[in-house]
């Protein structure tokens, strides 16, 4: 069990969810995902426009692997503290999970070589590399990750991690509230004779809820033993307090966390293709995905913060290839971090400009929750000390005196560039993905609105990603502070959008799901009638992170049904805006003379033998 919590926290952005408390509700969820869905590149090759009358945008997605993020730091500094736990780095080393991912994850050059083979073999680009004699092996690989993909080495690592977590002095045990109850729970697990025969419906229960058609042979004995307990054993509800909370988090997350690990060790383009396979083939009708790069490591304190992290330039190279491979279904956003720009003497901003002007990128992604405001950082002085004590042979050191002012200077240069070329900015705007609550509060929408009040920045286009955080929507006093959702929705300032990336609370199995969905619909209706949400709210999945959620399969279909079939008129009336028109305006695709639309038309015309289907449709629907 403790391993599962550990694996859950490895995810780059964790989202705690509540529990399904009875088997009938669980079975309702299982029935919708029980069939196995396969998909290969052959299935996606030359995938056309969906049957929707409008172009459907997913405005918030990510595509990366374990070499693109500082995994140890993300785990230890951004995730574990929000569990109230402190599993130290030694645990990671004992389990060897992260090192295993690093050893297996493809290098930049290996990935580019594989993509080039696909581009040439399938005759996708106008100037292809040398055509291989046969289709690359990845052509036929099933893109939909399931635990059936877990090899013997991976299974052994999982069981070894279980052993390391069960010891008496494990940090999980030491720091967990209710240690005595926890020890009783572990003793029960260890001494019980649970096996698949204990629960007569084990196979269907296991296969249906977690992943399509999972083989029980995919896991080690300890792992299977625990899953049996939390899924079907009649005594699973005997424990209370911390143990119950841990169990319900595991039940809702299922093997999504384990499959997430496999995604971290494979080609990035396979993760992009799985995204398309999931929401354009099997479980949705999305036409285009805005996939953002990630750059956060400079704000984290690990000594190895620079080691093994793919540079922004190399991430741009790979993502450009992925966008071409998907024939434009992936619209990439480049990452920007002001500390990276300071340390590299402006190289980050130059990379942003190159990506936008020459490589088909359409926006910029930043993470203020790491510890900076949209503007006005010169007023701050309490930045993490380790930022100023690092040294590197090829990177500039940072002077503590005037650091806030230098952040504002760099951010101002970014905004000037974005306004000049009509580049939209996506900012993480949720109380997550930060080292402390104090630092995360610097991402508050109020700082973005203050920025927009400055005359030279008024034309900046901003998407406040995650719409302030879904939990603010369900709060009793959600129309008051500290609800960022209502603050964003009700602001009169123009040029502000917000996506609902990872808003899965109404979809995941839980005791009062009907009530949760009714409350969500009520609040959405209020947002559309009382605020500017009709021209502001956009669909977003936050895929790659969403891939570990129990809502991952039903996510798009749930919102499609909500907006197109709900009895509440304000919601139905805004379906086109939510899925299509707001994104078109945000990305600068509304008019033929819009800069982004013009750049894409020229870029696709130069690079691809066939224009993207969604772009062809855009030219028909909005010709002027």
Secondary structure by P-SEA (a helix, b strand, c coil): caaaaaaaacccbbbbbbbbccaaaaaaaaaaccbbbbbccccccccccccccccccccccccccccccaaaaaacccccccccccccaaaaaaaaaaaaaaaccccaaaaaaaaaaaaaaacccccccccccccccccccccccccccccaaaaaaaaaaaaaaacccccccccccaaaaaaaaaaaaaacccccccccaaaaaaacccccccccccccaaaaaaaaaacccccccccccaaaaaaaaaaaacaaaaaaaaaaaccaaaaaaaaaaacccccccccccbbbbbbccccccccccccccccaaaaaaaaaaaaaaaccccbbbbbbbaaaaaaacaaaaaaaaaaaacccccbbbbbcccccccccccccccccccccccccccbbbbbccaaaaaaaaaaaaaaaaaaaabbbbbccccccccccccccccccaaaaaaaaaccccccccccccccccccccccccccccccaaaaaaacccccbbbbbcccccccccccaaaaaaaaaaaaaaaaaacccccccbbbbccccccccccccccaaaaaaaaacccccaaaaaaccccccaaaaaaacccccccaaaaaaaaaaaaccccccaaaaaaaaaccc
